Amino acid sequence: MTSHVEQQIQARIQAAAARRARQKQQRRELAQARRRGVAARHAAKLRRQQGDAR
């Protein structure tokens, strides 16, 4: 049988783990959006440069 204090500690540990997982997912999503944005800006730059060369 676990004590009340041990139960509270386990709840805090689980909450912290869930928070870390959520933050990791958010960082992953932001990094993906950043990569898409960089790729889009690069493609636009190349289109502009090719238009100037003609």
Beta strands, then each sheet from edge to edge (+ up, - down):
end
